[in-house]
Amino acid sequence: MDKIEKALARLSKKERAWVRDMLLRLRSGDYQGLNIKKLKGRDDIFRIRKGDIRVLYQVRGGRIFILAIDRRSEETYKM
């Protein structure tokens, strides 16, 4: 099991449903209503926030790569 699957397993059903919906919206280009911010000092890494859940992703060559799905903590943004 990779780290994204482990992170999803730690979430509640409701949170997993939100993440799934958010990923589908991200893939389709529907960013409206998503709380997206670019991380400081990085041109290609963004975060999406809902409550204390953070999804970090990177855009390379027009493709989206999910880097992390986690609850907000001191370790969330350390890479």
mmCIF file of the C-alpha atoms, coordinates in Angstrom:
data_MODEL
# 
_entry.id   MODEL 
# 
loop_
_atom_site.group_PDB 
_atom_site.id 
_atom_site.type_symbol 
_atom_site.label_atom_id 
_atom_site.label_alt_id 
_atom_site.label_comp_id 
_atom_site.label_asym_id 
_atom_site.label_entity_id 
_atom_site.label_seq_id 
_atom_site.pdbx_PDB_ins_code 
_atom_site.Cartn_x 
_atom_site.Cartn_y 
_atom_site.Cartn_z 
_atom_site.occupancy 
_atom_site.B_iso_or_equiv 
_atom_site.pdbx_formal_charge 
_atom_site.auth_seq_id 
_atom_site.auth_comp_id 
_atom_site.auth_asym_id 
_atom_site.auth_atom_id 
_atom_site.pdbx_PDB_model_num 
ATOM 1  C CA . MET A 1 1  ? 0.000   0.000  0.000   1.00 0.00 ? 1  MET A CA 1 
ATOM 2  C CA . ASP A 1 2  ? 1.456   3.391  -0.939  1.00 0.00 ? 2  ASP A CA 1 
ATOM 3  C CA . LYS A 1 3  ? 1.354   6.473  1.300   1.00 0.00 ? 3  LYS A CA 1 
ATOM 4  C CA . ILE A 1 4  ? -1.692  8.004  -0.435  1.00 0.00 ? 4  ILE A CA 1 
ATOM 5  C CA . GLU A 1 5  ? -3.731  4.825  0.109   1.00 0.00 ? 5  GLU A CA 1 
ATOM 6  C CA . LYS A 1 6  ? -2.641  4.750  3.770   1.00 0.00 ? 6  LYS A CA 1 
ATOM 7  C CA . ALA A 1 7  ? -3.633  8.390  4.203   1.00 0.00 ? 7  ALA A CA 1 
ATOM 8  C CA . LEU A 1 8  ? -7.055  7.710  2.692   1.00 0.00 ? 8  LEU A CA 1 
ATOM 9  C CA . ALA A 1 9  ? -7.534  4.708  4.988   1.00 0.00 ? 9  ALA A CA 1 
ATOM 10 C CA . ARG A 1 10 ? -7.038  6.990  8.025   1.00 0.00 ? 10 ARG A CA 1 
ATOM 11 C CA . LEU A 1 11 ? -9.866  9.299  6.937   1.00 0.00 ? 11 LEU A CA 1 
ATOM 12 C CA . SER A 1 12 ? -13.544 8.868  7.733   1.00 0.00 ? 12 SER A CA 1 
ATOM 13 C CA . LYS A 1 13 ? -15.997 7.808  5.005   1.00 0.00 ? 13 LYS A CA 1 
ATOM 14 C CA . LYS A 1 14 ? -17.241 11.378 4.690   1.00 0.00 ? 14 LYS A CA 1 
ATOM 15 C CA . GLU A 1 15 ? -13.689 12.736 4.348   1.00 0.00 ? 15 GLU A CA 1 
ATOM 16 C CA . ARG A 1 16 ? -12.784 10.067 1.759   1.00 0.00 ? 16 ARG A CA 1 
ATOM 17 C CA . ALA A 1 17 ? -15.891 11.024 -0.239  1.00 0.00 ? 17 ALA A CA 1 
ATOM 18 C CA . TRP A 1 18 ? -14.820 14.685 -0.161  1.00 0.00 ? 18 TRP A CA 1 
ATOM 19 C CA . VAL A 1 19 ? -11.283 13.784 -1.299  1.00 0.00 ? 19 VAL A CA 1 
ATOM 20 C CA . ARG A 1 20 ? -12.655 11.627 -4.136  1.00 0.00 ? 20 ARG A CA 1 
ATOM 21 C CA . ASP A 1 21 ? -14.986 14.458 -5.255  1.00 0.00 ? 21 ASP A CA 1 
ATOM 22 C CA . MET A 1 22 ? -12.183 17.015 -5.010  1.00 0.00 ? 22 MET A CA 1 
ATOM 23 C CA . LEU A 1 23 ? -9.829  14.833 -7.099  1.00 0.00 ? 23 LEU A CA 1 
ATOM 24 C CA . LEU A 1 24 ? -12.473 14.397 -9.802  1.00 0.00 ? 24 LEU A CA 1 
ATOM 25 C CA . ARG A 1 25 ? -13.084 18.157 -9.865  1.00 0.00 ? 25 ARG A CA 1 
ATOM 26 C CA . LEU A 1 26 ? -9.347  18.842 -9.998  1.00 0.00 ? 26 LEU A CA 1 
ATOM 27 C CA . ARG A 1 27 ? -8.935  16.407 -12.899 1.00 0.00 ? 27 ARG A CA 1 
ATOM 28 C CA . SER A 1 28 ? -11.821 17.973 -14.827 1.00 0.00 ? 28 SER A CA 1 
ATOM 29 C CA . GLY A 1 29 ? -10.515 21.517 -14.258 1.00 0.00 ? 29 GLY A CA 1 
ATOM 30 C CA . ASP A 1 30 ? -13.447 22.600 -12.054 1.00 0.00 ? 30 ASP A CA 1 
ATOM 31 C CA . TYR A 1 31 ? -11.569 24.636 -9.413  1.00 0.00 ? 31 TYR A CA 1 
ATOM 32 C CA . GLN A 1 32 ? -14.531 26.758 -8.320  1.00 0.00 ? 32 GLN A CA 1 
ATOM 33 C CA . GLY A 1 33 ? -15.199 26.439 -4.607  1.00 0.00 ? 33 GLY A CA 1 
ATOM 34 C CA . LEU A 1 34 ? -11.939 24.602 -3.877  1.00 0.00 ? 34 LEU A CA 1 
ATOM 35 C CA . ASN A 1 35 ? -9.684  26.356 -1.379  1.00 0.00 ? 35 ASN A CA 1 
ATOM 36 C CA . ILE A 1 36 ? -6.455  26.192 -3.426  1.00 0.00 ? 36 ILE A CA 1 
ATOM 37 C CA . LYS A 1 37 ? -3.235  28.047 -2.629  1.00 0.00 ? 37 LYS A CA 1 
ATOM 38 C CA . LYS A 1 38 ? 0.239   27.877 -4.113  1.00 0.00 ? 38 LYS A CA 1 
ATOM 39 C CA . LEU A 1 39 ? 2.875   26.975 -1.529  1.00 0.00 ? 39 LEU A CA 1 
ATOM 40 C CA . LYS A 1 40 ? 5.394   29.727 -0.829  1.00 0.00 ? 40 LYS A CA 1 
ATOM 41 C CA . GLY A 1 41 ? 8.733   29.266 -2.520  1.00 0.00 ? 41 GLY A CA 1 
ATOM 42 C CA . ARG A 1 42 ? 7.394   26.613 -4.913  1.00 0.00 ? 42 ARG A CA 1 
ATOM 43 C CA . ASP A 1 43 ? 6.016   27.364 -8.356  1.00 0.00 ? 43 ASP A CA 1 
ATOM 44 C CA . ASP A 1 44 ? 4.525   23.954 -8.979  1.00 0.00 ? 44 ASP A CA 1 
ATOM 45 C CA . ILE A 1 45 ? 3.118   22.737 -5.626  1.00 0.00 ? 45 ILE A CA 1 
ATOM 46 C CA . PHE A 1 46 ? -0.367  23.626 -4.394  1.00 0.00 ? 46 PHE A CA 1 
ATOM 47 C CA . ARG A 1 47 ? -2.578  22.717 -1.463  1.00 0.00 ? 47 ARG A CA 1 
ATOM 48 C CA . ILE A 1 48 ? -6.306  22.234 -1.192  1.00 0.00 ? 48 ILE A CA 1 
ATOM 49 C CA . ARG A 1 49 ? -7.861  22.690 2.248   1.00 0.00 ? 49 ARG A CA 1 
ATOM 50 C CA . LYS A 1 50 ? -11.137 21.611 3.771   1.00 0.00 ? 50 LYS A CA 1 
ATOM 51 C CA . GLY A 1 51 ? -11.354 21.788 7.542   1.00 0.00 ? 51 GLY A CA 1 
ATOM 52 C CA . ASP A 1 52 ? -8.189  20.170 8.856   1.00 0.00 ? 52 ASP A CA 1 
ATOM 53 C CA . ILE A 1 53 ? -7.647  17.992 5.753   1.00 0.00 ? 53 ILE A CA 1 
ATOM 54 C CA . ARG A 1 54 ? -4.887  19.064 3.351   1.00 0.00 ? 54 ARG A CA 1 
ATOM 55 C CA . VAL A 1 55 ? -4.200  17.681 -0.113  1.00 0.00 ? 55 VAL A CA 1 
ATOM 56 C CA . LEU A 1 56 ? -0.839  18.662 -1.585  1.00 0.00 ? 56 LEU A CA 1 
ATOM 57 C CA . TYR A 1 57 ? -0.380  18.282 -5.308  1.00 0.00 ? 57 TYR A CA 1 
ATOM 58 C CA . GLN A 1 58 ? 2.108   19.176 -8.000  1.00 0.00 ? 58 GLN A CA 1 
ATOM 59 C CA . VAL A 1 59 ? 1.508   20.165 -11.603 1.00 0.00 ? 59 VAL A CA 1 
ATOM 60 C CA . ARG A 1 60 ? 4.179   18.976 -14.050 1.00 0.00 ? 60 ARG A CA 1 
ATOM 61 C CA . GLY A 1 61 ? 3.766   19.046 -17.797 1.00 0.00 ? 61 GLY A CA 1 
ATOM 62 C CA . GLY A 1 62 ? 0.029   19.568 -17.514 1.00 0.00 ? 62 GLY A CA 1 
ATOM 63 C CA . ARG A 1 63 ? -0.348  16.474 -15.307 1.00 0.00 ? 63 ARG A CA 1 
ATOM 64 C CA . ILE A 1 64 ? -1.438  16.487 -11.660 1.00 0.00 ? 64 ILE A CA 1 
ATOM 65 C CA . PHE A 1 65 ? 0.502   14.419 -9.109  1.00 0.00 ? 65 PHE A CA 1 
ATOM 66 C CA . ILE A 1 66 ? -0.920  13.951 -5.598  1.00 0.00 ? 66 ILE A CA 1 
ATOM 67 C CA . LEU A 1 67 ? 1.938   14.318 -3.101  1.00 0.00 ? 67 LEU A CA 1 
ATOM 68 C CA . ALA A 1 68 ? 0.129   13.978 0.227   1.00 0.00 ? 68 ALA A CA 1 
ATOM 69 C CA . ILE A 1 69 ? -3.262  13.738 1.875   1.00 0.00 ? 69 ILE A CA 1 
ATOM 70 C CA . ASP A 1 70 ? -3.108  14.482 5.582   1.00 0.00 ? 70 ASP A CA 1 
ATOM 71 C CA . ARG A 1 71 ? -4.629  16.269 8.523   1.00 0.00 ? 71 ARG A CA 1 
ATOM 72 C CA . ARG A 1 72 ? -3.077  19.644 9.314   1.00 0.00 ? 72 ARG A CA 1 
ATOM 73 C CA . SER A 1 73 ? -0.087  19.377 11.625  1.00 0.00 ? 73 SER A CA 1 
ATOM 74 C CA . GLU A 1 74 ? 3.413   20.780 11.985  1.00 0.00 ? 74 GLU A CA 1 
ATOM 75 C CA . GLU A 1 75 ? 4.633   18.067 9.587   1.00 0.00 ? 75 GLU A CA 1 
ATOM 76 C CA . THR A 1 76 ? 2.049   18.590 6.835   1.00 0.00 ? 76 THR A CA 1 
ATOM 77 C CA . TYR A 1 77 ? 4.044   20.949 4.616   1.00 0.00 ? 77 TYR A CA 1 
ATOM 78 C CA . LYS A 1 78 ? 7.531   19.541 5.233   1.00 0.00 ? 78 LYS A CA 1 
ATOM 79 C CA . MET A 1 79 ? 8.919   17.859 2.142   1.00 0.00 ? 79 MET A CA 1 
# 
